[in-house]
């Protein structure tokens, strides 16, 4: 059953709220999704299922999941107490010199301008996990400032060929980590001499403490 795109934010949020409390297996049955036994080879399964249930239309295109609304969908693994258990992938990092010059133009900021957070409760078999209460969020000035500072630091190091200095410890709330299925996955980037070299792809991730703070400020 293909779900049409929501007409506005209110309809999108109402759909997400209607999913709250349901097991993923129940939602998968509604949308003819096979339920995997585990997520080791199906890491994107939960996000794809929730996208289908809510009528997301972007697919793999470089735009928000609901492009006509400018809203990005992010599922958020939490435990039974509501504590976020993992960092959240935002988008890939452009290592080939094409990264935006300013925070206002960068893809990270566009992805995080308006987010529908959908908590996924539990870490057992995928089908047994529960959908939590959703939240529509935009960064406030303080959150935007700390995201900007982290991005600018990462972007400077990448843009000046200092990728070797970028690691998961850097960044208060936004980190850059390898993003590849295995160590043999490589992409081109520039070193400090401006020469092209091969490196593992990288991605931008939000630290769990940042997304945990978002939930705590709105729900607790």
N, C-alpha and C positions, 0 to 999 in steps of 0.2 A: 504494500500500500504506500504510494508516494504521497507525502504530505505537502500541500502547497506552501509557498513561502508566507510567513506571517505578514500582515498588512502594516503593522506598526509595533513599537516596543511593548505596548500594553498587551497585544495579542501574543507576542513572543513570551512575555513573562507569564501570562496566564497558562500557556501551554507547558512551560517549564514547571510551574507550580502544580499542575495536574499530574505530572510525573513523580512528584515528591512522594516518598514512601513506598514506591514500587520496586520490585526486584528487577534487575536487568534482564533476567530470563523471560519475565512476563512481557516487557517492552520488546524484546527481541522476537517473541512469538507474534506480536502484533504486526511487526514489520518484516517478517520472514527473514530474520537474521539467524544464521547458525551460531550457536553458543560454543566457543572454544573451551577446552578443559582448563587451559591456563593461558597466560598472556605472553609467554616467552617469545613466541613467533607471531603474536597478534597484538603488538603493543598499541596499535591505533584503534583496536576494536571498540572500546568503550566510547571514545570520541565519535567514531563513525556512526555508532548506533544512536547516540543522543542527537547528532546532527540530523540523521534521517527522521527521528521522532519529532524534531522541532521545525523541520522544513528548511534547513540550511541549503544554500544554493551555490556557494563558492567552489566547492570541491577542492581540487588541488591548485586552483588559481591564486595568484598573489594578491589577495584582497580579503577583507573581513568575511567571516562565514555567512553573514547576512549583509551583503554589499549594499542593498537598497536602504538598510537601516544604519549602516556603519557600525555594526555590532559584531564583535568577535566572541566565539564560544570557547570556553575553557572548562574542561572537567577537572575536578580537584580532589584527589584521593585524601580521605580523612579517616581517622579511627572512630570508634564508638563514642568517644568523648568530644568529637568535633575537631581534634587536633590534626592539622595538615601533616601528611607523612612523607611527601616528596616535593622536590622542586618542580616548577612548572615551565615547560618549554614555551618560549615566545615565538621565535623565528630563527632561521639560519643567519649566520654572520657572513657578510660578503667579504671574502678574503682577496678578491681579485682587483682591488682598487676601485670598485664601484660603490662602496659604502657612501651613504649620504654625508654631506659636509656638516650639517647642523642637526641638532636634536629635533627641531621643528619639522625637518624633512625626512627623518629616518623612519624606517619600517617598524622599529620597536615601538616608537611613540604612536604610530598609526594603529598598530595592533592593540595597544593598551588604552587607546582613547576612550573606548566604551566596550566593556566586557560583561558577558553573561557568565557568571561563575555557577557551575553546577557541581556541588559536592557529591562524591561517590563514597559511600560509607562501607568500610570493611576491606579485608585483604584476602578473603577466602576465594573459592571458585568464582570466576567472573559472573556467572549467572545468578549467584546468591547475593551479590553486593546490592546495596540499596541506593536509590537516588535521593539525595537530600534536598533541603529547601534552597532554591536558587536565589541569586542576588545580581541585580544590574548595578554596575559600578563604573565610575570614572575617577581617575586619580585627582585628589585634592591638591592644592598648591604645594603643600609640604611633600606629599608623595611624588608629585611631578618633579620637584627639585632634586630629590635624592636619586630618582631614576635618571634624570638628566646628567647628574654628576658622574654616576657610574658609567653611563653610556659614553660620555665624552672621554673618560679615561680609557675605556676599552678601545674606542674608535681611534684615539690618538696613537695608541700602541700598535694597533693593527695597521693603521694608515702609514706609519713610519717604519714598517718592516720589523717591528719588535714583537712579533707574535709569540716568540719564546718567553716573553715576560708575562703573557696572559695565561692565568690559571684560575682554577675554581675558588681559590682563596681571595682573589681580588674582587672588589665591589661590595658595597654594603648590602644591597638588596638585589642587584642585577649582576649575574656572573656569566662568564663565557666558558663553555666546556666543549670537549670533543663531541661531535655528533656523527657517528658512523656505525654501521652494522658490525664492522670489524676493522682491525688496524690496517688492513690493506686498502681500505677506501681512502683515496687521496684526491686533493684538488690543488689548483695552482694558487699561489700567493706571491707577494714580493718580499724579499729580505731587505735588510738595512742598506744594502748596496743598490737596491732597485732591480735586482735580478730575480727572475721567476724561479720559484722552487716549489716542490710538492709537499703538502702538509695534509693532515687529517682535517676534514670539515669541522667547523665549529658552530655552536648555536648559542643564542642568548637564553638564559633561564632565570626565573624569579626564585629567590630563596624561599624555603618553606616558611621561615619566620615572617616574611613580608606578607604572604597570602594568609597566613594564620592571623596576622594583625588585622587584615581586611575583614575576615569573618568575625573576629572578636569585637571589633568596633560596631558591627551591624547587628550581631545576633546575641551578644552576651552583655 
